[in-house]
Amino acid sequence: MAKIKVKLVKGLIGTRADHRATVRGLGLRRVDSVSELEDTPSVRGMINKVSYLVKVVS
């Protein structure tokens, strides 16, 4: 299955608790951290939910 890399580009202070939990679920801890995940519909939905905090990198 294809992989997708996600990078946290904005801090989590002041964000909603469920958005912080989603970012943790993606495996991201601090700004500029990168996580490589399977490209599944559930992961895409998580990325879409917090799209203002993360960026998909190649």
N, CA, C and O atoms as a GROMACS GRO file, in nm:
protein
  232
    1MET      N    1   0.084  -0.119   0.000
    1MET     CA    2   0.000   0.000   0.000
    1MET      C    3   0.088   0.125   0.000
    1MET      O    4   0.199   0.123   0.052
    2ALA      N    5   0.037   0.231  -0.058
    2ALA     CA    6   0.112   0.356  -0.069
    2ALA      C    7   0.131   0.420   0.068
    2ALA      O    8   0.051   0.402   0.159
    3LYS      N    9   0.239   0.495   0.080
    3LYS     CA   10   0.269   0.568   0.203
    3LYS      C   11   0.249   0.716   0.178
    3LYS      O   12   0.257   0.764   0.065
    4ILE      N   13   0.222   0.789   0.287
    4ILE     CA   14   0.204   0.933   0.279
    4ILE      C   15   0.278   0.994   0.398
    4ILE      O   16   0.269   0.943   0.510
    5LYS      N   17   0.352   1.103   0.374
    5LYS     CA   18   0.425   1.171   0.481
    5LYS      C   19   0.349   1.297   0.520
    5LYS      O   20   0.307   1.376   0.434
    6VAL      N   21   0.332   1.314   0.650
    6VAL     CA   22   0.258   1.428   0.704
    6VAL      C   23   0.350   1.504   0.798
    6VAL      O   24   0.420   1.444   0.880
    7LYS      N   25   0.350   1.637   0.787
    7LYS     CA   26   0.436   1.722   0.870
    7LYS      C   27   0.350   1.823   0.947
    7LYS      O   28   0.262   1.886   0.889
    8LEU      N   29   0.377   1.837   1.076
    8LEU     CA   30   0.307   1.936   1.158
    8LEU      C   31   0.373   2.071   1.137
    8LEU      O   32   0.491   2.088   1.168
    9VAL      N   33   0.299   2.167   1.085
    9VAL     CA   34   0.357   2.297   1.049
    9VAL      C   35   0.310   2.410   1.140
    9VAL      O   36   0.360   2.522   1.129
   10LYS      N   37   0.215   2.385   1.229
   10LYS     CA   38   0.163   2.488   1.318
   10LYS      C   39   0.146   2.428   1.456
   10LYS      O   40   0.112   2.310   1.470
   11GLY      N   41   0.170   2.508   1.559
   11GLY     CA   42   0.159   2.461   1.697
   11GLY      C   43   0.016   2.432   1.737
   11GLY      O   44  -0.078   2.477   1.672
   12LEU      N   45   0.000   2.355   1.844
   12LEU     CA   46  -0.131   2.309   1.887
   12LEU      C   47  -0.194   2.395   1.995
   12LEU      O   48  -0.309   2.370   2.034
   13ILE      N   49  -0.124   2.495   2.045
   13ILE     CA   50  -0.178   2.580   2.151
   13ILE      C   51  -0.298   2.657   2.097
   13ILE      O   52  -0.290   2.720   1.991
   14GLY      N   53  -0.408   2.650   2.169
   14GLY     CA   54  -0.529   2.722   2.130
   14GLY      C   55  -0.620   2.644   2.037
   14GLY      O   56  -0.723   2.697   1.994
   15THR      N   57  -0.583   2.520   2.003
   15THR     CA   58  -0.668   2.440   1.915
   15THR      C   59  -0.764   2.356   1.999
   15THR      O   60  -0.747   2.342   2.120
   16ARG      N   61  -0.864   2.301   1.933
   16ARG     CA   62  -0.964   2.218   2.001
   16ARG      C   63  -0.901   2.087   2.047
   16ARG      O   64  -0.806   2.037   1.986
   17ALA      N   65  -0.954   2.032   2.155
   17ALA     CA   66  -0.900   1.910   2.214
   17ALA      C   67  -0.909   1.793   2.116
   17ALA      O   68  -0.816   1.711   2.109
   18ASP      N   69  -1.018   1.783   2.041
   18ASP     CA   70  -1.029   1.671   1.948
   18ASP      C   71  -0.932   1.686   1.831
   18ASP      O   72  -0.890   1.585   1.774
   19HIS      N   73  -0.896   1.809   1.795
   19HIS     CA   74  -0.796   1.830   1.689
   19HIS      C   75  -0.658   1.792   1.740
   19HIS      O   76  -0.578   1.734   1.665
   20ARG      N   77  -0.628   1.824   1.866
   20ARG     CA   78  -0.501   1.783   1.924
   20ARG      C   79  -0.491   1.632   1.929
   20ARG      O   80  -0.385   1.575   1.902
   21ALA      N   81  -0.600   1.566   1.962
   21ALA     CA   82  -0.602   1.419   1.967
   21ALA      C   83  -0.582   1.360   1.828
   21ALA      O   84  -0.516   1.258   1.813
   22THR      N   85  -0.638   1.423   1.727
   22THR     CA   86  -0.622   1.376   1.590
   22THR      C   87  -0.476   1.388   1.546
   22THR      O   88  -0.424   1.297   1.482
   23VAL      N   89  -0.412   1.498   1.581
   23VAL     CA   90  -0.270   1.516   1.546
   23VAL      C   91  -0.186   1.410   1.616
   23VAL      O   92  -0.094   1.355   1.555
   24ARG      N   93  -0.216   1.380   1.742
   24ARG     CA   94  -0.143   1.274   1.812
   24ARG      C   95  -0.169   1.139   1.747
   24ARG      O   96  -0.079   1.055   1.739
   25GLY      N   97  -0.292   1.118   1.700
   25GLY     CA   98  -0.326   0.994   1.631
   25GLY      C   99  -0.250   0.977   1.501
   25GLY      O  100  -0.227   0.864   1.457
   26LEU      N  101  -0.212   1.088   1.440
   26LEU     CA  102  -0.131   1.083   1.318
   26LEU      C  103   0.017   1.058   1.350
   26LEU      O  104   0.097   1.039   1.258
   27GLY      N  105   0.052   1.058   1.478
   27GLY     CA  106   0.190   1.029   1.518
   27GLY      C  107   0.278   1.152   1.521
   27GLY      O  108   0.401   1.140   1.517
   28LEU      N  109   0.218   1.270   1.530
   28LEU     CA  110   0.294   1.395   1.532
   28LEU      C  111   0.298   1.450   1.673
   28LEU      O  112   0.197   1.449   1.744
   29ARG      N  113   0.416   1.497   1.715
   29ARG     CA  114   0.432   1.547   1.851
   29ARG      C  115   0.459   1.696   1.857
   29ARG      O  116   0.389   1.769   1.927
   30ARG      N  117   0.559   1.742   1.785
   30ARG     CA  118   0.596   1.884   1.792
   30ARG      C  119   0.605   1.942   1.651
   30ARG      O  120   0.603   1.868   1.553
   31VAL      N  121   0.615   2.073   1.642
   31VAL     CA  122   0.622   2.140   1.513
   31VAL      C  123   0.742   2.088   1.435
   31VAL      O  124   0.849   2.066   1.492
   32ASP      N  125   0.724   2.068   1.306
   32ASP     CA  126   0.823   2.016   1.212
   32ASP      C  127   0.846   1.865   1.225
   32ASP      O  128   0.935   1.811   1.159
   33SER      N  129   0.769   1.796   1.309
   33SER     CA  130   0.782   1.650   1.312
   33SER      C  131   0.711   1.590   1.192
   33SER      O  132   0.610   1.643   1.145
   34VAL      N  133   0.765   1.480   1.141
   34VAL     CA  134   0.713   1.415   1.021
   34VAL      C  135   0.676   1.271   1.056
   34VAL      O  136   0.749   1.203   1.128
   35SER      N  137   0.564   1.226   1.003
   35SER     CA  138   0.519   1.090   1.024
   35SER      C  139   0.485   1.028   0.890
   35SER      O  140   0.423   1.093   0.805
   36GLU      N  141   0.524   0.902   0.869
   36GLU     CA  142   0.494   0.832   0.746
   36GLU      C  143   0.384   0.730   0.774
   36GLU      O  144   0.401   0.642   0.859
   37LEU      N  145   0.272   0.742   0.704
   37LEU     CA  146   0.154   0.661   0.732
   37LEU      C  147   0.104   0.592   0.606
   37LEU      O  148   0.140   0.631   0.494
   38GLU      N  149   0.021   0.489   0.624
   38GLU     CA  150  -0.045   0.424   0.512
   38GLU      C  151  -0.147   0.522   0.452
   38GLU      O  152  -0.211   0.596   0.526
   39ASP      N  153  -0.161   0.521   0.322
   39ASP     CA  154  -0.255   0.609   0.254
   39ASP      C  155  -0.392   0.542   0.250
   39ASP      O  156  -0.427   0.478   0.150
   40THR      N  157  -0.468   0.556   0.358
   40THR     CA  158  -0.601   0.497   0.369
   40THR      C  159  -0.705   0.608   0.380
   40THR      O  160  -0.671   0.721   0.413
   41PRO      N  161  -0.832   0.576   0.354
   41PRO     CA  162  -0.937   0.678   0.368
   41PRO      C  163  -0.947   0.735   0.510
   41PRO      O  164  -0.977   0.853   0.526
   42SER      N  165  -0.922   0.653   0.612
   42SER     CA  166  -0.930   0.704   0.748
   42SER      C  167  -0.819   0.804   0.777
   42SER      O  168  -0.841   0.905   0.843
   43VAL      N  169  -0.699   0.776   0.729
   43VAL     CA  170  -0.587   0.869   0.748
   43VAL      C  171  -0.613   0.997   0.670
   43VAL      O  172  -0.586   1.106   0.719
   44ARG      N  173  -0.665   0.985   0.548
   44ARG     CA  174  -0.698   1.103   0.469
   44ARG      C  175  -0.802   1.189   0.540
   44ARG      O  176  -0.794   1.312   0.537
   45GLY      N  177  -0.900   1.126   0.605
   45GLY     CA  178  -1.000   1.200   0.680
   45GLY      C  179  -0.941   1.274   0.798
   45GLY      O  180  -0.980   1.386   0.827
   46MET      N  181  -0.845   1.210   0.866
   46MET     CA  182  -0.778   1.275   0.979
   46MET      C  183  -0.698   1.396   0.931
   46MET      O  184  -0.699   1.502   0.994
   47ILE      N  185  -0.629   1.380   0.817
   47ILE     CA  186  -0.552   1.490   0.762
   47ILE      C  187  -0.644   1.604   0.721
   47ILE      O  188  -0.613   1.721   0.743
   48ASN      N  189  -0.757   1.570   0.662
   48ASN     CA  190  -0.854   1.672   0.620
   48ASN      C  191  -0.909   1.749   0.740
   48ASN      O  192  -0.933   1.870   0.732
   49LYS      N  193  -0.930   1.680   0.851
   49LYS     CA  194  -0.986   1.742   0.971
   49LYS      C  195  -0.892   1.848   1.028
   49LYS      O  196  -0.938   1.952   1.076
   50VAL      N  197  -0.762   1.823   1.024
   50VAL     CA  198  -0.664   1.916   1.081
   50VAL      C  199  -0.576   1.975   0.970
   50VAL      O  200  -0.457   1.998   0.991
   51SER      N  201  -0.635   2.000   0.854
   51SER     CA  202  -0.557   2.047   0.739
   51SER      C  203  -0.492   2.183   0.764
   51SER      O  204  -0.393   2.216   0.697
   52TYR      N  205  -0.544   2.261   0.857
   52TYR     CA  206  -0.484   2.391   0.887
   52TYR      C  207  -0.360   2.379   0.976
   52TYR      O  208  -0.290   2.478   0.998
   53LEU      N  209  -0.333   2.259   1.027
   53LEU     CA  210  -0.218   2.236   1.113
   53LEU      C  211  -0.108   2.154   1.046
   53LEU      O  212   0.008   2.162   1.087
   54VAL      N  213  -0.144   2.074   0.945
   54VAL     CA  214  -0.048   1.982   0.886
   54VAL      C  215  -0.031   2.008   0.738
   54VAL      O  216  -0.111   2.078   0.675
   55LYS      N  217   0.076   1.950   0.684
   55LYS     CA  218   0.103   1.957   0.540
   55LYS      C  219   0.152   1.821   0.493
   55LYS      O  220   0.229   1.755   0.562
   56VAL      N  221   0.105   1.780   0.376
   56VAL     CA  222   0.150   1.654   0.317
   56VAL      C  223   0.277   1.683   0.240
   56VAL      O  224   0.279   1.768   0.151
   57VAL      N  225   0.384   1.612   0.274
   57VAL     CA  226   0.513   1.631   0.206
   57VAL      C  227   0.548   1.506   0.128
   57VAL      O  228   0.502   1.396   0.162
   58SER      N  229   0.628   1.521   0.026
   58SER     CA  230   0.665   1.407  -0.058
   58SER      C  231   0.792   1.342  -0.012
   58SER      O  232   0.837   1.244  -0.072
   0.00000   0.00000   0.00000
